[in-house]
Amino acid sequence: MHIGLDIGTSGTKAALVGTDGSVAGSFQVSYGFADTADGHRALDAGEVWEAVKTCLEALGSLGEVETITVSTLGEAVIPMDRAGEPLALSITGTDRRGICETAALEETVGLMHLIDITGLNPTSIYSAGKLVWMKREMPELYEAAWKIPLFQDYVIYRLCGRAVIDYSSASRTQLFDIGTMDWSEELLGKTGIDREKLSRPVPAGTVAGTIRKELAEELGLSASARIVAGTHDHICNALGSGVFEVGSCANTVGTTEGLTAVLRREQLSSEYVNRYQISCEPFVRPGLFNTVAWENTSGVLLRWFAEEFMREEPAGELIATFEKLNGRMKREPTKLLVLPHFSGAASPYGDGRSKGAILGLTLDTEREDIYKALMEGANMELALILEGLTKAGLAVGHLVSTGGALSPQLLQIKADVLGIPIHTVESRQTGALGGAILGAVAAGAYGDVKEAVSAMVRTGKTYEPDPGRSRIYKERLALYRQIYPAIAGISHGLGE
């Protein structure tokens, strides 16, 4: 049996999976930011570690565990001592610290050269600017830290005592050279970050080591359980969705929403990375890469609506509330347009100061119309991202949607707005399943990822676009394109 460990910003999930893809059990622990003052977005790495242990202990009694694969959120920095203890709260990607340092890095290195090296547009979500900020503003902490890992290598180290990080997670620091698959000596020199503060980069699926004996005893796990370096979390979601070949794409719908399309590096030029705000990072299969293109608000919009506009519903009954709203929605498209920039804009605009907007409101507008329009708006934004991939030469031939925020109604809206079939898989835990796939390959159960995916991923229902509704949405999309450029200045002014 193989455990896929999926560590995110708001919680840690784990599933125990057999080599046939069946889930023997799963467990989840939620947590939140420990510091949000003054634009900070900090997690308590110690709390996250306790969540990891709780999940592993809960699954350890369900079967013999051969491997534990660690996949996590990408961007964070955790000053850590040699014993693995965090020396301060972690700084996550959405934390505002490091903004000025990121701008200085872009100016020093040059925009296009920086993209050539890293495959990333310069933005403060990546670790480089935050590490420079820490070294400048908290030099004692920087010097005291034995390593300053991301969450993946932090958890791997605490599990087995080896400081390793997979290529995709390393790339989220903006200090990693995706051409050499190693830390960039040029960028380390420009930033002054010491190589010894960083973990050793390895290919995804590498066995980092064996679980520490005392930890295995504490958690009731086999002392022979191997710890496997997973990936940046959305790549494991893609694997668990059956996406592993060039031209296929995973659409993960959760708090945010993203597109992970598999490609060859030469397919995505630095010019297009910059123009369409599409990141390029190493994929789990050797020689291949994948996009990281996303919007900042998706499922969180529906949660916001339910909590603010359905307050008469029982607290803690969100799923029942969503089912009620879904059942009341009309089948035809709404007459509203929603710009879903409630937390700024990522791809394709890259504008953190943009704000959300709802257009077309009248006295005839019903509550369910706004609810559905939020779904429509998130998928119109997704349509622009998908269009950017197409213009960049990355034709998506097969799209699979997964995620906890999905419902049959949302999947049909997605098919109608995008105008393409939307495929699904049976598993609702694709991140953990993707990790288990890597673990099964590492344990020798399968020869490679392709073989493992074929055996462990089961396809689900396909949602076909309705021609009539798709025609209406295509017309609405032409209006939607005009919203952001028309009101960007107003949004920026409201934030001053």
Solvent accessible surface area in square Angstrom, and as a share of the most:
residue,aa,sasa,rsa
1,M,61,0.27
2,H,1,0.00
3,I,0,0.00
4,G,0,0.00
5,L,2,0.01
6,D,17,0.09
7,I,0,0.00
8,G,18,0.17
9,T,52,0.30
10,S,77,0.50
11,G,10,0.10
12,T,0,0.00
13,K,89,0.38
14,A,1,0.01
15,A,0,0.00
16,L,0,0.00
17,V,0,0.00
18,G,6,0.06
19,T,56,0.33
20,D,73,0.38
21,G,7,0.07
22,S,51,0.33
23,V,63,0.36
24,A,55,0.43
25,G,15,0.15
26,S,56,0.36
27,F,85,0.35
28,Q,108,0.48
29,V,38,0.22
30,S,85,0.55
31,Y,24,0.09
32,G,38,0.37
33,F,74,0.31
34,A,54,0.42
35,D,40,0.21
36,T,77,0.45
37,A,59,0.46
38,D,133,0.69
39,G,20,0.19
40,H,43,0.19
41,R,80,0.29
42,A,1,0.01
43,L,1,0.01
44,D,50,0.26
45,A,1,0.01
46,G,22,0.21
47,E,78,0.35
48,V,1,0.00
49,W,10,0.04
50,E,94,0.42
51,A,4,0.03
52,V,0,0.00
53,K,30,0.13
54,T,61,0.35
55,C,0,0.00
56,L,0,0.00
57,E,93,0.42
58,A,37,0.29
59,L,2,0.01
60,G,10,0.10
61,S,101,0.65
62,L,92,0.46
63,G,28,0.27
64,E,116,0.52
65,V,4,0.02
66,E,68,0.31
67,T,0,0.00
68,I,0,0.00
69,T,0,0.00
70,V,0,0.00
71,S,1,0.01
72,T,1,0.00
73,L,19,0.09
74,G,3,0.03
75,E,25,0.11
76,A,1,0.01
77,V,1,0.00
78,I,0,0.00
79,P,0,0.00
80,M,1,0.01
81,D,40,0.21
82,R,160,0.59
83,A,82,0.64
84,G,0,0.00
85,E,83,0.37
86,P,34,0.22
87,L,70,0.35
88,A,37,0.28
89,L,72,0.36
90,S,0,0.00
91,I,5,0.03
92,T,4,0.02
93,G,7,0.07
94,T,98,0.57
95,D,1,0.00
96,R,154,0.56
97,R,40,0.14
98,G,3,0.03
99,I,68,0.34
100,C,101,0.61
101,E,15,0.07
102,T,9,0.05
103,A,60,0.47
104,A,48,0.37
105,L,12,0.06
106,E,58,0.26
107,E,153,0.69
108,T,82,0.48
109,V,17,0.10
110,G,27,0.26
111,L,57,0.28
112,M,79,0.35
113,H,81,0.36
114,L,0,0.00
115,I,0,0.00
116,D,80,0.41
117,I,16,0.08
118,T,0,0.00
119,G,0,0.00
120,L,0,0.00
121,N,12,0.06
122,P,25,0.16
123,T,47,0.27
124,S,25,0.16
125,I,35,0.18
126,Y,3,0.01
127,S,0,0.00
128,A,1,0.01
129,G,3,0.03
130,K,1,0.00
131,L,2,0.01
132,V,22,0.13
133,W,45,0.16
134,M,2,0.01
135,K,68,0.29
136,R,145,0.53
137,E,95,0.43
138,M,73,0.33
139,P,59,0.37
140,E,134,0.60
141,L,25,0.13
142,Y,1,0.00
143,E,117,0.52
144,A,66,0.51
145,A,2,0.01
146,W,65,0.23
147,K,27,0.12
148,I,2,0.01
149,P,3,0.02
150,L,5,0.03
151,F,1,0.00
152,Q,0,0.00
153,D,3,0.02
154,Y,0,0.00
155,V,0,0.00
156,I,0,0.00
157,Y,27,0.10
158,R,28,0.10
159,L,0,0.00
160,C,15,0.09
161,G,35,0.34
162,R,132,0.48
163,A,21,0.16
164,V,3,0.02
165,I,1,0.01
166,D,1,0.01
167,Y,49,0.19
168,S,2,0.01
169,S,1,0.01
170,A,0,0.00
171,S,0,0.00
172,R,4,0.01
173,T,0,0.00
174,Q,1,0.00
175,L,0,0.00
176,F,0,0.00
177,D,29,0.15
178,I,7,0.04
179,G,67,0.64
180,T,95,0.55
181,M,53,0.24
182,D,50,0.26
183,W,11,0.04
184,S,6,0.04
185,E,118,0.53
186,E,71,0.32
187,L,0,0.00
188,L,11,0.05
189,G,61,0.59
190,K,102,0.43
191,T,17,0.10
192,G,31,0.30
193,I,5,0.03
194,D,49,0.26
195,R,91,0.33
196,E,115,0.52
197,K,19,0.08
198,L,11,0.06
199,S,4,0.03
200,R,142,0.52
201,P,21,0.13
202,V,4,0.02
203,P,69,0.44
204,A,20,0.16
205,G,21,0.20
206,T,43,0.25
207,V,59,0.34
208,A,5,0.04
209,G,13,0.13
210,T,64,0.37
211,I,6,0.03
212,R,77,0.28
213,K,142,0.60
214,E,100,0.45
215,L,4,0.02
216,A,2,0.01
217,E,122,0.55
218,E,98,0.44
219,L,7,0.03
220,G,52,0.50
221,L,15,0.08
222,S,25,0.16
223,A,62,0.48
224,S,79,0.51
225,A,0,0.00
226,R,81,0.29
227,I,0,0.00
228,V,0,0.00
229,A,0,0.00
230,G,0,0.00
231,T,0,0.00
232,H,10,0.05
233,D,34,0.18
234,H,25,0.11
235,I,0,0.00
236,C,1,0.01
237,N,21,0.11
238,A,0,0.00
239,L,0,0.00
240,G,0,0.00
241,S,3,0.02
242,G,26,0.25
243,V,0,0.00
244,F,21,0.09
245,E,81,0.36
246,V,50,0.29
247,G,26,0.25
248,S,13,0.08
249,C,0,0.00
250,A,0,0.00
251,N,0,0.00
252,T,31,0.18
253,V,1,0.00
254,G,25,0.24
255,T,87,0.51
256,T,61,0.36
257,E,3,0.01
258,G,15,0.15
259,L,2,0.01
260,T,5,0.03
261,A,4,0.03
262,V,4,0.02
263,L,1,0.01
264,R,116,0.42
265,R,56,0.20
266,E,138,0.62
267,Q,59,0.26
268,L,1,0.00
269,S,50,0.32
270,S,14,0.09
271,E,86,0.39
272,Y,61,0.23
273,V,0,0.00
274,N,47,0.24
275,R,128,0.47
276,Y,31,0.12
277,Q,53,0.23
278,I,1,0.01
279,S,5,0.03
280,C,0,0.00
281,E,0,0.00
282,P,2,0.02
283,F,14,0.06
284,V,13,0.08
285,R,64,0.23
286,P,135,0.85
287,G,65,0.63
288,L,27,0.13
289,F,15,0.06
290,N,0,0.00
291,T,0,0.00
292,V,13,0.07
293,A,1,0.01
294,W,57,0.20
295,E,6,0.03
296,N,40,0.20
297,T,1,0.01
298,S,9,0.05
299,G,11,0.11
300,V,50,0.29
301,L,3,0.01
302,L,13,0.06
303,R,123,0.45
304,W,84,0.29
305,F,0,0.00
306,A,5,0.04
307,E,83,0.37
308,E,75,0.34
309,F,85,0.36
310,M,4,0.02
311,R,174,0.63
312,E,114,0.51
313,E,33,0.15
314,P,87,0.55
315,A,105,0.81
316,G,79,0.76
317,E,83,0.37
318,L,40,0.20
319,I,135,0.68
320,A,51,0.39
321,T,5,0.03
322,F,46,0.19
323,E,113,0.50
324,K,80,0.34
325,L,0,0.00
326,N,15,0.08
327,G,63,0.61
328,R,117,0.43
329,M,26,0.12
330,K,99,0.42
331,R,179,0.65
332,E,94,0.42
333,P,12,0.08
334,T,12,0.07
335,K,174,0.74
336,L,9,0.04
337,L,20,0.10
338,V,1,0.01
339,L,1,0.00
340,P,3,0.02
341,H,3,0.01
342,F,72,0.30
343,S,70,0.45
344,G,5,0.05
345,A,6,0.04
346,A,13,0.10
347,S,3,0.02
348,P,27,0.17
349,Y,56,0.21
350,G,44,0.42
351,D,17,0.09
352,G,68,0.66
353,R,132,0.48
354,S,2,0.02
355,K,72,0.30
356,G,31,0.30
357,A,20,0.16
358,I,49,0.25
359,L,71,0.35
360,G,46,0.44
361,L,95,0.47
362,T,86,0.50
363,L,188,0.93
364,D,124,0.64
365,T,36,0.21
366,E,88,0.39
367,R,82,0.30
368,E,24,0.11
369,D,27,0.14
370,I,27,0.14
371,Y,2,0.01
372,K,10,0.04
373,A,0,0.00
374,L,1,0.00
375,M,5,0.02
376,E,5,0.02
377,G,1,0.01
378,A,6,0.04
379,N,1,0.01
380,M,4,0.02
381,E,2,0.01
382,L,0,0.00
383,A,12,0.09
384,L,17,0.09
385,I,2,0.01
386,L,23,0.11
387,E,53,0.24
388,G,4,0.03
389,L,0,0.00
390,T,77,0.45
391,K,117,0.49
392,A,4,0.03
393,G,49,0.47
394,L,8,0.04
395,A,77,0.60
396,V,34,0.19
397,G,74,0.71
398,H,80,0.36
399,L,3,0.02
400,V,5,0.03
401,S,2,0.01
402,T,7,0.04
403,G,15,0.14
404,G,69,0.67
405,A,30,0.23
406,L,22,0.11
407,S,22,0.14
408,P,82,0.51
409,Q,66,0.29
410,L,10,0.05
411,L,13,0.07
412,Q,46,0.20
413,I,9,0.05
414,K,1,0.00
415,A,0,0.00
416,D,4,0.02
417,V,12,0.07
418,L,22,0.11
419,G,39,0.38
420,I,53,0.27
421,P,54,0.34
422,I,0,0.00
423,H,48,0.21
424,T,18,0.11
425,V,16,0.09
426,E,111,0.50
427,S,28,0.18
428,R,152,0.55
429,Q,61,0.27
430,T,6,0.03
431,G,7,0.07
432,A,4,0.03
433,L,5,0.02
434,G,0,0.00
435,G,1,0.01
436,A,0,0.00
437,I,0,0.00
438,L,4,0.02
439,G,0,0.00
440,A,0,0.00
441,V,37,0.21
442,A,27,0.21
443,A,27,0.21
444,G,60,0.57
445,A,50,0.38
446,Y,36,0.14
447,G,66,0.64
448,D,73,0.38
449,V,17,0.10
450,K,98,0.41
451,E,88,0.39
452,A,0,0.00
453,V,6,0.04
454,S,85,0.55
455,A,47,0.36
456,M,2,0.01
457,V,20,0.12
458,R,107,0.39
459,T,112,0.65
460,G,35,0.33
461,K,129,0.54
462,T,50,0.29
463,Y,20,0.08
464,E,105,0.47
465,P,34,0.21
466,D,48,0.25
467,P,104,0.65
468,G,27,0.26
469,R,35,0.13
470,S,21,0.14
471,R,148,0.54
472,I,60,0.31
473,Y,5,0.02
474,K,156,0.66
475,E,111,0.50
476,R,54,0.20
477,L,24,0.12
478,A,53,0.41
479,L,94,0.47
480,Y,1,0.00
481,R,94,0.34
482,Q,106,0.47
483,I,8,0.04
484,Y,34,0.13
485,P,90,0.57
486,A,74,0.58
487,I,39,0.20
488,A,16,0.12
489,G,55,0.53
490,I,112,0.57
491,S,5,0.03
492,H,41,0.18
493,G,44,0.43
494,L,135,0.67
495,G,51,0.49
496,E,160,0.72
